[in-house]
């Protein structure tokens, strides 16, 4: 979670360590009726959101890319591996453009398969607010993905159509 949210290995390791430390210090506040993993992810996501907010105050960099979401599959051929890597890079860029809580909601839902209730608890939201945040983030991801596809189609047509000169 920390790596996907922060995008930098050292910073993610520090965030994970800080999350475990905060969990240990706040262990008496843990409710055993709820899943421990969700509680720990909640601590980590809140910490990462705070770090992202601080980072945006320090500098605004839209050029910096997130690391790949999924490790490359060694069984893919070179063309498939390149295509897959390009798709992962595009998804990382689009995710990086989302607001921190929207990114956290997407990561918790699609990488950690948490329910709406668990996401709401992890991000200190109501369930309807979590659903709304996910809906808005998915819509934005779809729009940006569509824009990417349109750009690629335009480039492909421009490079593959015969010249009229």
Chimera marker file (.cmm) of the C-alpha trace (Angstrom):
<marker_set name="trace">
<marker id="1" x="0.000" y="0.000" z="0.000" r="1" g="1" b="0" radius="0.5"/>
<marker id="2" x="2.727" y="2.458" z="0.952" r="1" g="1" b="0" radius="0.5"/>
<marker id="3" x="4.699" y="1.755" z="-2.217" r="1" g="1" b="0" radius="0.5"/>
<marker id="4" x="1.670" y="2.161" z="-4.462" r="1" g="1" b="0" radius="0.5"/>
<marker id="5" x="0.598" y="5.362" z="-2.752" r="1" g="1" b="0" radius="0.5"/>
<marker id="6" x="3.973" y="7.061" z="-2.341" r="1" g="1" b="0" radius="0.5"/>
<marker id="7" x="5.794" y="5.669" z="-5.358" r="1" g="1" b="0" radius="0.5"/>
<marker id="8" x="9.295" y="5.830" z="-3.911" r="1" g="1" b="0" radius="0.5"/>
<marker id="9" x="10.854" y="2.778" z="-2.313" r="1" g="1" b="0" radius="0.5"/>
<marker id="10" x="12.722" y="4.479" z="0.549" r="1" g="1" b="0" radius="0.5"/>
<marker id="11" x="9.793" y="6.690" z="1.448" r="1" g="1" b="0" radius="0.5"/>
<marker id="12" x="7.443" y="3.694" z="1.300" r="1" g="1" b="0" radius="0.5"/>
<marker id="13" x="9.692" y="1.665" z="3.597" r="1" g="1" b="0" radius="0.5"/>
<marker id="14" x="9.780" y="4.549" z="6.079" r="1" g="1" b="0" radius="0.5"/>
<marker id="15" x="5.985" y="4.873" z="5.866" r="1" g="1" b="0" radius="0.5"/>
<marker id="16" x="5.493" y="1.139" z="6.461" r="1" g="1" b="0" radius="0.5"/>
<marker id="17" x="7.808" y="1.228" z="9.455" r="1" g="1" b="0" radius="0.5"/>
<marker id="18" x="6.029" y="4.291" z="10.851" r="1" g="1" b="0" radius="0.5"/>
<marker id="19" x="2.652" y="2.580" z="10.306" r="1" g="1" b="0" radius="0.5"/>
<marker id="20" x="3.727" y="-0.497" z="12.263" r="1" g="1" b="0" radius="0.5"/>
<marker id="21" x="5.130" y="1.714" z="15.006" r="1" g="1" b="0" radius="0.5"/>
<marker id="22" x="1.862" y="3.675" z="15.212" r="1" g="1" b="0" radius="0.5"/>
<marker id="23" x="-0.107" y="0.424" z="15.278" r="1" g="1" b="0" radius="0.5"/>
<marker id="24" x="2.046" y="-0.890" z="18.126" r="1" g="1" b="0" radius="0.5"/>
<marker id="25" x="1.665" y="2.330" z="20.102" r="1" g="1" b="0" radius="0.5"/>
<marker id="26" x="-2.091" y="2.376" z="19.519" r="1" g="1" b="0" radius="0.5"/>
<marker id="27" x="-2.701" y="-1.334" z="20.043" r="1" g="1" b="0" radius="0.5"/>
<marker id="28" x="-4.986" y="-0.674" z="23.009" r="1" g="1" b="0" radius="0.5"/>
<marker id="29" x="-7.313" y="1.240" z="20.649" r="1" g="1" b="0" radius="0.5"/>
<marker id="30" x="-7.654" y="-1.770" z="18.326" r="1" g="1" b="0" radius="0.5"/>
<marker id="31" x="-11.137" y="-3.274" z="18.283" r="1" g="1" b="0" radius="0.5"/>
<marker id="32" x="-10.780" y="-7.090" z="18.094" r="1" g="1" b="0" radius="0.5"/>
<marker id="33" x="-14.249" y="-7.300" z="16.539" r="1" g="1" b="0" radius="0.5"/>
<marker id="34" x="-12.813" y="-5.786" z="13.352" r="1" g="1" b="0" radius="0.5"/>
<marker id="35" x="-10.166" y="-7.301" z="11.032" r="1" g="1" b="0" radius="0.5"/>
<marker id="36" x="-6.624" y="-6.453" z="12.083" r="1" g="1" b="0" radius="0.5"/>
<marker id="37" x="-5.493" y="-6.050" z="8.460" r="1" g="1" b="0" radius="0.5"/>
<marker id="38" x="-8.092" y="-3.376" z="7.776" r="1" g="1" b="0" radius="0.5"/>
<marker id="39" x="-7.056" y="-1.499" z="10.903" r="1" g="1" b="0" radius="0.5"/>
<marker id="40" x="-3.382" y="-1.626" z="9.908" r="1" g="1" b="0" radius="0.5"/>
<marker id="41" x="-4.169" y="-0.558" z="6.314" r="1" g="1" b="0" radius="0.5"/>
<marker id="42" x="-6.159" y="2.334" z="7.743" r="1" g="1" b="0" radius="0.5"/>
<marker id="43" x="-3.162" y="3.537" z="9.723" r="1" g="1" b="0" radius="0.5"/>
<marker id="44" x="-0.876" y="3.172" z="6.700" r="1" g="1" b="0" radius="0.5"/>
<marker id="45" x="-3.248" y="4.880" z="4.277" r="1" g="1" b="0" radius="0.5"/>
<marker id="46" x="-3.776" y="7.852" z="6.597" r="1" g="1" b="0" radius="0.5"/>
<marker id="47" x="-0.039" y="8.218" z="7.070" r="1" g="1" b="0" radius="0.5"/>
<marker id="48" x="0.575" y="8.035" z="3.302" r="1" g="1" b="0" radius="0.5"/>
<marker id="49" x="-2.151" y="10.585" z="2.595" r="1" g="1" b="0" radius="0.5"/>
<marker id="50" x="-0.497" y="12.944" z="5.091" r="1" g="1" b="0" radius="0.5"/>
<marker id="51" x="2.872" y="12.389" z="3.413" r="1" g="1" b="0" radius="0.5"/>
<marker id="52" x="1.382" y="13.108" z="-0.029" r="1" g="1" b="0" radius="0.5"/>
<marker id="53" x="-0.183" y="16.312" z="1.242" r="1" g="1" b="0" radius="0.5"/>
<marker id="54" x="3.142" y="17.432" z="2.697" r="1" g="1" b="0" radius="0.5"/>
<marker id="55" x="4.906" y="16.512" z="-0.528" r="1" g="1" b="0" radius="0.5"/>
<marker id="56" x="2.487" y="18.602" z="-2.575" r="1" g="1" b="0" radius="0.5"/>
<marker id="57" x="3.088" y="21.544" z="-0.288" r="1" g="1" b="0" radius="0.5"/>
<marker id="58" x="6.854" y="21.170" z="-0.696" r="1" g="1" b="0" radius="0.5"/>
<marker id="59" x="6.836" y="20.802" z="-4.478" r="1" g="1" b="0" radius="0.5"/>
<marker id="60" x="4.399" y="20.061" z="-7.216" r="1" g="1" b="0" radius="0.5"/>
<marker id="61" x="5.714" y="17.513" z="-9.674" r="1" g="1" b="0" radius="0.5"/>
<marker id="62" x="3.373" y="16.018" z="-12.208" r="1" g="1" b="0" radius="0.5"/>
<marker id="63" x="6.284" y="14.681" z="-14.238" r="1" g="1" b="0" radius="0.5"/>
<marker id="64" x="7.358" y="12.134" z="-11.634" r="1" g="1" b="0" radius="0.5"/>
<marker id="65" x="6.054" y="8.659" z="-12.373" r="1" g="1" b="0" radius="0.5"/>
<marker id="66" x="4.915" y="5.939" z="-9.993" r="1" g="1" b="0" radius="0.5"/>
<marker id="67" x="6.758" y="2.613" z="-10.126" r="1" g="1" b="0" radius="0.5"/>
<marker id="68" x="5.199" y="-0.286" z="-12.016" r="1" g="1" b="0" radius="0.5"/>
<marker id="69" x="2.082" y="-1.672" z="-10.353" r="1" g="1" b="0" radius="0.5"/>
<marker id="70" x="2.899" y="-5.293" z="-11.117" r="1" g="1" b="0" radius="0.5"/>
<marker id="71" x="6.239" y="-6.944" z="-11.622" r="1" g="1" b="0" radius="0.5"/>
<marker id="72" x="6.993" y="-7.997" z="-15.196" r="1" g="1" b="0" radius="0.5"/>
<marker id="73" x="6.015" y="-11.555" z="-16.123" r="1" g="1" b="0" radius="0.5"/>
<marker id="74" x="9.170" y="-13.439" z="-17.195" r="1" g="1" b="0" radius="0.5"/>
<marker id="75" x="7.063" y="-15.778" z="-19.373" r="1" g="1" b="0" radius="0.5"/>
<marker id="76" x="5.958" y="-13.016" z="-21.757" r="1" g="1" b="0" radius="0.5"/>
<marker id="77" x="7.651" y="-12.450" z="-25.082" r="1" g="1" b="0" radius="0.5"/>
<marker id="78" x="9.439" y="-9.141" z="-25.722" r="1" g="1" b="0" radius="0.5"/>
<marker id="79" x="6.501" y="-7.480" z="-27.513" r="1" g="1" b="0" radius="0.5"/>
<marker id="80" x="3.955" y="-8.609" z="-24.928" r="1" g="1" b="0" radius="0.5"/>
<marker id="81" x="6.255" y="-7.533" z="-22.097" r="1" g="1" b="0" radius="0.5"/>
<marker id="82" x="6.699" y="-4.083" z="-23.661" r="1" g="1" b="0" radius="0.5"/>
<marker id="83" x="2.960" y="-3.657" z="-24.215" r="1" g="1" b="0" radius="0.5"/>
<marker id="84" x="2.218" y="-4.760" z="-20.645" r="1" g="1" b="0" radius="0.5"/>
<marker id="85" x="4.895" y="-2.455" z="-19.239" r="1" g="1" b="0" radius="0.5"/>
<marker id="86" x="3.503" y="0.481" z="-21.223" r="1" g="1" b="0" radius="0.5"/>
<marker id="87" x="-0.011" y="-0.200" z="-19.927" r="1" g="1" b="0" radius="0.5"/>
<marker id="88" x="1.235" y="-0.418" z="-16.335" r="1" g="1" b="0" radius="0.5"/>
<marker id="89" x="3.166" y="2.818" z="-16.791" r="1" g="1" b="0" radius="0.5"/>
<marker id="90" x="0.049" y="4.553" z="-18.144" r="1" g="1" b="0" radius="0.5"/>
<marker id="91" x="-2.069" y="3.295" z="-15.227" r="1" g="1" b="0" radius="0.5"/>
<marker id="92" x="0.613" y="4.479" z="-12.780" r="1" g="1" b="0" radius="0.5"/>
<marker id="93" x="0.620" y="7.943" z="-14.351" r="1" g="1" b="0" radius="0.5"/>
<marker id="94" x="-3.165" y="8.158" z="-14.250" r="1" g="1" b="0" radius="0.5"/>
<marker id="95" x="-3.252" y="6.939" z="-10.631" r="1" g="1" b="0" radius="0.5"/>
<marker id="96" x="-0.575" y="9.468" z="-9.734" r="1" g="1" b="0" radius="0.5"/>
<marker id="97" x="-2.848" y="12.264" z="-10.946" r="1" g="1" b="0" radius="0.5"/>
<marker id="98" x="-5.649" y="11.300" z="-8.552" r="1" g="1" b="0" radius="0.5"/>
<marker id="99" x="-6.172" y="13.038" z="-5.231" r="1" g="1" b="0" radius="0.5"/>
<marker id="100" x="-4.509" y="11.108" z="-2.382" r="1" g="1" b="0" radius="0.5"/>
<marker id="101" x="-7.758" y="9.775" z="-0.845" r="1" g="1" b="0" radius="0.5"/>
<marker id="102" x="-9.080" y="8.776" z="-4.276" r="1" g="1" b="0" radius="0.5"/>
<marker id="103" x="-5.842" y="6.931" z="-5.006" r="1" g="1" b="0" radius="0.5"/>
<marker id="104" x="-6.014" y="5.246" z="-1.597" r="1" g="1" b="0" radius="0.5"/>
<marker id="105" x="-9.602" y="4.138" z="-2.236" r="1" g="1" b="0" radius="0.5"/>
<marker id="106" x="-8.683" y="2.659" z="-5.640" r="1" g="1" b="0" radius="0.5"/>
<marker id="107" x="-5.615" y="0.865" z="-4.253" r="1" g="1" b="0" radius="0.5"/>
<marker id="108" x="-7.547" y="-0.526" z="-1.272" r="1" g="1" b="0" radius="0.5"/>
<marker id="109" x="-10.373" y="-1.752" z="-3.521" r="1" g="1" b="0" radius="0.5"/>
<marker id="110" x="-8.470" y="-3.207" z="-6.466" r="1" g="1" b="0" radius="0.5"/>
<marker id="111" x="-5.141" y="-4.251" z="-4.981" r="1" g="1" b="0" radius="0.5"/>
<marker id="112" x="-6.324" y="-5.293" z="-1.525" r="1" g="1" b="0" radius="0.5"/>
<marker id="113" x="-9.893" y="-6.264" z="-2.473" r="1" g="1" b="0" radius="0.5"/>
<marker id="114" x="-11.414" y="-4.477" z="0.520" r="1" g="1" b="0" radius="0.5"/>
<marker id="115" x="-15.174" y="-4.024" z="0.780" r="1" g="1" b="0" radius="0.5"/>
<marker id="116" x="-16.812" y="-0.596" z="0.755" r="1" g="1" b="0" radius="0.5"/>
<marker id="117" x="-17.249" y="-0.871" z="4.503" r="1" g="1" b="0" radius="0.5"/>
<marker id="118" x="-13.571" y="-1.681" z="5.027" r="1" g="1" b="0" radius="0.5"/>
<marker id="119" x="-12.486" y="1.176" z="2.736" r="1" g="1" b="0" radius="0.5"/>
<marker id="120" x="-14.784" y="3.561" z="4.591" r="1" g="1" b="0" radius="0.5"/>
<marker id="121" x="-13.292" y="2.468" z="7.910" r="1" g="1" b="0" radius="0.5"/>
<marker id="122" x="-9.728" y="2.665" z="6.592" r="1" g="1" b="0" radius="0.5"/>
<marker id="123" x="-10.184" y="6.199" z="5.225" r="1" g="1" b="0" radius="0.5"/>
<marker id="124" x="-12.463" y="7.489" z="8.010" r="1" g="1" b="0" radius="0.5"/>
<marker id="125" x="-15.384" y="7.967" z="5.625" r="1" g="1" b="0" radius="0.5"/>
<marker id="126" x="-18.996" y="6.923" z="5.616" r="1" g="1" b="0" radius="0.5"/>
<marker id="127" x="-19.846" y="4.008" z="3.323" r="1" g="1" b="0" radius="0.5"/>
<marker id="128" x="-21.759" y="6.288" z="0.883" r="1" g="1" b="0" radius="0.5"/>
<marker id="129" x="-18.777" y="8.674" z="0.823" r="1" g="1" b="0" radius="0.5"/>
<marker id="130" x="-16.416" y="5.766" z="0.073" r="1" g="1" b="0" radius="0.5"/>
<marker id="131" x="-18.695" y="4.577" z="-2.746" r="1" g="1" b="0" radius="0.5"/>
<marker id="132" x="-18.898" y="8.110" z="-4.120" r="1" g="1" b="0" radius="0.5"/>
<marker id="133" x="-15.115" y="8.551" z="-3.957" r="1" g="1" b="0" radius="0.5"/>
<marker id="134" x="-14.559" y="5.235" z="-5.750" r="1" g="1" b="0" radius="0.5"/>
<marker id="135" x="-17.176" y="6.067" z="-8.394" r="1" g="1" b="0" radius="0.5"/>
<marker id="136" x="-15.577" y="9.463" z="-9.055" r="1" g="1" b="0" radius="0.5"/>
<marker id="137" x="-12.072" y="7.969" z="-9.175" r="1" g="1" b="0" radius="0.5"/>
<marker id="138" x="-13.150" y="5.172" z="-11.534" r="1" g="1" b="0" radius="0.5"/>
<marker id="139" x="-14.857" y="7.708" z="-13.809" r="1" g="1" b="0" radius="0.5"/>
<marker id="140" x="-11.713" y="9.836" z="-13.893" r="1" g="1" b="0" radius="0.5"/>
<marker id="141" x="-9.548" y="6.782" z="-14.576" r="1" g="1" b="0" radius="0.5"/>
<marker id="142" x="-11.852" y="5.760" z="-17.437" r="1" g="1" b="0" radius="0.5"/>
<marker id="143" x="-11.819" y="9.271" z="-18.917" r="1" g="1" b="0" radius="0.5"/>
<marker id="144" x="-8.047" y="9.495" z="-18.763" r="1" g="1" b="0" radius="0.5"/>
<marker id="145" x="-7.683" y="5.990" z="-20.219" r="1" g="1" b="0" radius="0.5"/>
<marker id="146" x="-10.018" y="6.983" z="-23.065" r="1" g="1" b="0" radius="0.5"/>
<marker id="147" x="-7.964" y="10.131" z="-23.703" r="1" g="1" b="0" radius="0.5"/>
<marker id="148" x="-4.829" y="7.981" z="-23.811" r="1" g="1" b="0" radius="0.5"/>
<marker id="149" x="-6.394" y="5.595" z="-26.317" r="1" g="1" b="0" radius="0.5"/>
<marker id="150" x="-7.568" y="8.498" z="-28.498" r="1" g="1" b="0" radius="0.5"/>
<marker id="151" x="-4.055" y="10.004" z="-28.465" r="1" g="1" b="0" radius="0.5"/>
<marker id="152" x="-2.515" y="6.678" z="-29.429" r="1" g="1" b="0" radius="0.5"/>
<marker id="153" x="-5.033" y="6.204" z="-32.244" r="1" g="1" b="0" radius="0.5"/>
<marker id="154" x="-4.276" y="9.684" z="-33.602" r="1" g="1" b="0" radius="0.5"/>
<marker id="155" x="-0.548" y="9.021" z="-33.499" r="1" g="1" b="0" radius="0.5"/>
<marker id="156" x="-1.013" y="5.637" z="-35.167" r="1" g="1" b="0" radius="0.5"/>
<marker id="157" x="-3.110" y="7.147" z="-37.979" r="1" g="1" b="0" radius="0.5"/>
<marker id="158" x="-0.596" y="9.955" z="-38.503" r="1" g="1" b="0" radius="0.5"/>
<marker id="159" x="2.317" y="7.533" z="-38.803" r="1" g="1" b="0" radius="0.5"/>
<marker id="160" x="0.560" y="4.828" z="-40.827" r="1" g="1" b="0" radius="0.5"/>
<marker id="161" x="-1.518" y="6.762" z="-43.354" r="1" g="1" b="0" radius="0.5"/>
<marker id="162" x="0.081" y="7.278" z="-46.749" r="1" g="1" b="0" radius="0.5"/>
<marker id="163" x="1.352" y="10.756" z="-47.430" r="1" g="1" b="0" radius="0.5"/>
<marker id="164" x="-0.778" y="12.896" z="-49.746" r="1" g="1" b="0" radius="0.5"/>
<marker id="165" x="2.180" y="15.023" z="-50.864" r="1" g="1" b="0" radius="0.5"/>
<link id1="1" id2="2" r="1" g="1" b="0" radius="0.2"/>
<link id1="2" id2="3" r="1" g="1" b="0" radius="0.2"/>
<link id1="3" id2="4" r="1" g="1" b="0" radius="0.2"/>
<link id1="4" id2="5" r="1" g="1" b="0" radius="0.2"/>
<link id1="5" id2="6" r="1" g="1" b="0" radius="0.2"/>
<link id1="6" id2="7" r="1" g="1" b="0" radius="0.2"/>
<link id1="7" id2="8" r="1" g="1" b="0" radius="0.2"/>
<link id1="8" id2="9" r="1" g="1" b="0" radius="0.2"/>
<link id1="9" id2="10" r="1" g="1" b="0" radius="0.2"/>
<link id1="10" id2="11" r="1" g="1" b="0" radius="0.2"/>
<link id1="11" id2="12" r="1" g="1" b="0" radius="0.2"/>
<link id1="12" id2="13" r="1" g="1" b="0" radius="0.2"/>
<link id1="13" id2="14" r="1" g="1" b="0" radius="0.2"/>
<link id1="14" id2="15" r="1" g="1" b="0" radius="0.2"/>
<link id1="15" id2="16" r="1" g="1" b="0" radius="0.2"/>
<link id1="16" id2="17" r="1" g="1" b="0" radius="0.2"/>
<link id1="17" id2="18" r="1" g="1" b="0" radius="0.2"/>
<link id1="18" id2="19" r="1" g="1" b="0" radius="0.2"/>
<link id1="19" id2="20" r="1" g="1" b="0" radius="0.2"/>
<link id1="20" id2="21" r="1" g="1" b="0" radius="0.2"/>
<link id1="21" id2="22" r="1" g="1" b="0" radius="0.2"/>
<link id1="22" id2="23" r="1" g="1" b="0" radius="0.2"/>
<link id1="23" id2="24" r="1" g="1" b="0" radius="0.2"/>
<link id1="24" id2="25" r="1" g="1" b="0" radius="0.2"/>
<link id1="25" id2="26" r="1" g="1" b="0" radius="0.2"/>
<link id1="26" id2="27" r="1" g="1" b="0" radius="0.2"/>
<link id1="27" id2="28" r="1" g="1" b="0" radius="0.2"/>
<link id1="28" id2="29" r="1" g="1" b="0" radius="0.2"/>
<link id1="29" id2="30" r="1" g="1" b="0" radius="0.2"/>
<link id1="30" id2="31" r="1" g="1" b="0" radius="0.2"/>
<link id1="31" id2="32" r="1" g="1" b="0" radius="0.2"/>
<link id1="32" id2="33" r="1" g="1" b="0" radius="0.2"/>
<link id1="33" id2="34" r="1" g="1" b="0" radius="0.2"/>
<link id1="34" id2="35" r="1" g="1" b="0" radius="0.2"/>
<link id1="35" id2="36" r="1" g="1" b="0" radius="0.2"/>
<link id1="36" id2="37" r="1" g="1" b="0" radius="0.2"/>
<link id1="37" id2="38" r="1" g="1" b="0" radius="0.2"/>
<link id1="38" id2="39" r="1" g="1" b="0" radius="0.2"/>
<link id1="39" id2="40" r="1" g="1" b="0" radius="0.2"/>
<link id1="40" id2="41" r="1" g="1" b="0" radius="0.2"/>
<link id1="41" id2="42" r="1" g="1" b="0" radius="0.2"/>
<link id1="42" id2="43" r="1" g="1" b="0" radius="0.2"/>
<link id1="43" id2="44" r="1" g="1" b="0" radius="0.2"/>
<link id1="44" id2="45" r="1" g="1" b="0" radius="0.2"/>
<link id1="45" id2="46" r="1" g="1" b="0" radius="0.2"/>
<link id1="46" id2="47" r="1" g="1" b="0" radius="0.2"/>
<link id1="47" id2="48" r="1" g="1" b="0" radius="0.2"/>
<link id1="48" id2="49" r="1" g="1" b="0" radius="0.2"/>
<link id1="49" id2="50" r="1" g="1" b="0" radius="0.2"/>
<link id1="50" id2="51" r="1" g="1" b="0" radius="0.2"/>
<link id1="51" id2="52" r="1" g="1" b="0" radius="0.2"/>
<link id1="52" id2="53" r="1" g="1" b="0" radius="0.2"/>
<link id1="53" id2="54" r="1" g="1" b="0" radius="0.2"/>
<link id1="54" id2="55" r="1" g="1" b="0" radius="0.2"/>
<link id1="55" id2="56" r="1" g="1" b="0" radius="0.2"/>
<link id1="56" id2="57" r="1" g="1" b="0" radius="0.2"/>
<link id1="57" id2="58" r="1" g="1" b="0" radius="0.2"/>
<link id1="58" id2="59" r="1" g="1" b="0" radius="0.2"/>
<link id1="59" id2="60" r="1" g="1" b="0" radius="0.2"/>
<link id1="60" id2="61" r="1" g="1" b="0" radius="0.2"/>
<link id1="61" id2="62" r="1" g="1" b="0" radius="0.2"/>
<link id1="62" id2="63" r="1" g="1" b="0" radius="0.2"/>
<link id1="63" id2="64" r="1" g="1" b="0" radius="0.2"/>
<link id1="64" id2="65" r="1" g="1" b="0" radius="0.2"/>
<link id1="65" id2="66" r="1" g="1" b="0" radius="0.2"/>
<link id1="66" id2="67" r="1" g="1" b="0" radius="0.2"/>
<link id1="67" id2="68" r="1" g="1" b="0" radius="0.2"/>
<link id1="68" id2="69" r="1" g="1" b="0" radius="0.2"/>
<link id1="69" id2="70" r="1" g="1" b="0" radius="0.2"/>
<link id1="70" id2="71" r="1" g="1" b="0" radius="0.2"/>
<link id1="71" id2="72" r="1" g="1" b="0" radius="0.2"/>
<link id1="72" id2="73" r="1" g="1" b="0" radius="0.2"/>
<link id1="73" id2="74" r="1" g="1" b="0" radius="0.2"/>
<link id1="74" id2="75" r="1" g="1" b="0" radius="0.2"/>
<link id1="75" id2="76" r="1" g="1" b="0" radius="0.2"/>
<link id1="76" id2="77" r="1" g="1" b="0" radius="0.2"/>
<link id1="77" id2="78" r="1" g="1" b="0" radius="0.2"/>
<link id1="78" id2="79" r="1" g="1" b="0" radius="0.2"/>
<link id1="79" id2="80" r="1" g="1" b="0" radius="0.2"/>
<link id1="80" id2="81" r="1" g="1" b="0" radius="0.2"/>
<link id1="81" id2="82" r="1" g="1" b="0" radius="0.2"/>
<link id1="82" id2="83" r="1" g="1" b="0" radius="0.2"/>
<link id1="83" id2="84" r="1" g="1" b="0" radius="0.2"/>
<link id1="84" id2="85" r="1" g="1" b="0" radius="0.2"/>
<link id1="85" id2="86" r="1" g="1" b="0" radius="0.2"/>
<link id1="86" id2="87" r="1" g="1" b="0" radius="0.2"/>
<link id1="87" id2="88" r="1" g="1" b="0" radius="0.2"/>
<link id1="88" id2="89" r="1" g="1" b="0" radius="0.2"/>
<link id1="89" id2="90" r="1" g="1" b="0" radius="0.2"/>
<link id1="90" id2="91" r="1" g="1" b="0" radius="0.2"/>
<link id1="91" id2="92" r="1" g="1" b="0" radius="0.2"/>
<link id1="92" id2="93" r="1" g="1" b="0" radius="0.2"/>
<link id1="93" id2="94" r="1" g="1" b="0" radius="0.2"/>
<link id1="94" id2="95" r="1" g="1" b="0" radius="0.2"/>
<link id1="95" id2="96" r="1" g="1" b="0" radius="0.2"/>
<link id1="96" id2="97" r="1" g="1" b="0" radius="0.2"/>
<link id1="97" id2="98" r="1" g="1" b="0" radius="0.2"/>
<link id1="98" id2="99" r="1" g="1" b="0" radius="0.2"/>
<link id1="99" id2="100" r="1" g="1" b="0" radius="0.2"/>
<link id1="100" id2="101" r="1" g="1" b="0" radius="0.2"/>
<link id1="101" id2="102" r="1" g="1" b="0" radius="0.2"/>
<link id1="102" id2="103" r="1" g="1" b="0" radius="0.2"/>
<link id1="103" id2="104" r="1" g="1" b="0" radius="0.2"/>
<link id1="104" id2="105" r="1" g="1" b="0" radius="0.2"/>
<link id1="105" id2="106" r="1" g="1" b="0" radius="0.2"/>
<link id1="106" id2="107" r="1" g="1" b="0" radius="0.2"/>
<link id1="107" id2="108" r="1" g="1" b="0" radius="0.2"/>
<link id1="108" id2="109" r="1" g="1" b="0" radius="0.2"/>
<link id1="109" id2="110" r="1" g="1" b="0" radius="0.2"/>
<link id1="110" id2="111" r="1" g="1" b="0" radius="0.2"/>
<link id1="111" id2="112" r="1" g="1" b="0" radius="0.2"/>
<link id1="112" id2="113" r="1" g="1" b="0" radius="0.2"/>
<link id1="113" id2="114" r="1" g="1" b="0" radius="0.2"/>
<link id1="114" id2="115" r="1" g="1" b="0" radius="0.2"/>
<link id1="115" id2="116" r="1" g="1" b="0" radius="0.2"/>
<link id1="116" id2="117" r="1" g="1" b="0" radius="0.2"/>
<link id1="117" id2="118" r="1" g="1" b="0" radius="0.2"/>
<link id1="118" id2="119" r="1" g="1" b="0" radius="0.2"/>
<link id1="119" id2="120" r="1" g="1" b="0" radius="0.2"/>
<link id1="120" id2="121" r="1" g="1" b="0" radius="0.2"/>
<link id1="121" id2="122" r="1" g="1" b="0" radius="0.2"/>
<link id1="122" id2="123" r="1" g="1" b="0" radius="0.2"/>
<link id1="123" id2="124" r="1" g="1" b="0" radius="0.2"/>
<link id1="124" id2="125" r="1" g="1" b="0" radius="0.2"/>
<link id1="125" id2="126" r="1" g="1" b="0" radius="0.2"/>
<link id1="126" id2="127" r="1" g="1" b="0" radius="0.2"/>
<link id1="127" id2="128" r="1" g="1" b="0" radius="0.2"/>
<link id1="128" id2="129" r="1" g="1" b="0" radius="0.2"/>
<link id1="129" id2="130" r="1" g="1" b="0" radius="0.2"/>
<link id1="130" id2="131" r="1" g="1" b="0" radius="0.2"/>
<link id1="131" id2="132" r="1" g="1" b="0" radius="0.2"/>
<link id1="132" id2="133" r="1" g="1" b="0" radius="0.2"/>
<link id1="133" id2="134" r="1" g="1" b="0" radius="0.2"/>
<link id1="134" id2="135" r="1" g="1" b="0" radius="0.2"/>
<link id1="135" id2="136" r="1" g="1" b="0" radius="0.2"/>
<link id1="136" id2="137" r="1" g="1" b="0" radius="0.2"/>
<link id1="137" id2="138" r="1" g="1" b="0" radius="0.2"/>
<link id1="138" id2="139" r="1" g="1" b="0" radius="0.2"/>
<link id1="139" id2="140" r="1" g="1" b="0" radius="0.2"/>
<link id1="140" id2="141" r="1" g="1" b="0" radius="0.2"/>
<link id1="141" id2="142" r="1" g="1" b="0" radius="0.2"/>
<link id1="142" id2="143" r="1" g="1" b="0" radius="0.2"/>
<link id1="143" id2="144" r="1" g="1" b="0" radius="0.2"/>
<link id1="144" id2="145" r="1" g="1" b="0" radius="0.2"/>
<link id1="145" id2="146" r="1" g="1" b="0" radius="0.2"/>
<link id1="146" id2="147" r="1" g="1" b="0" radius="0.2"/>
<link id1="147" id2="148" r="1" g="1" b="0" radius="0.2"/>
<link id1="148" id2="149" r="1" g="1" b="0" radius="0.2"/>
<link id1="149" id2="150" r="1" g="1" b="0" radius="0.2"/>
<link id1="150" id2="151" r="1" g="1" b="0" radius="0.2"/>
<link id1="151" id2="152" r="1" g="1" b="0" radius="0.2"/>
<link id1="152" id2="153" r="1" g="1" b="0" radius="0.2"/>
<link id1="153" id2="154" r="1" g="1" b="0" radius="0.2"/>
<link id1="154" id2="155" r="1" g="1" b="0" radius="0.2"/>
<link id1="155" id2="156" r="1" g="1" b="0" radius="0.2"/>
<link id1="156" id2="157" r="1" g="1" b="0" radius="0.2"/>
<link id1="157" id2="158" r="1" g="1" b="0" radius="0.2"/>
<link id1="158" id2="159" r="1" g="1" b="0" radius="0.2"/>
<link id1="159" id2="160" r="1" g="1" b="0" radius="0.2"/>
<link id1="160" id2="161" r="1" g="1" b="0" radius="0.2"/>
<link id1="161" id2="162" r="1" g="1" b="0" radius="0.2"/>
<link id1="162" id2="163" r="1" g="1" b="0" radius="0.2"/>
<link id1="163" id2="164" r="1" g="1" b="0" radius="0.2"/>
<link id1="164" id2="165" r="1" g="1" b="0" radius="0.2"/>
</marker_set>
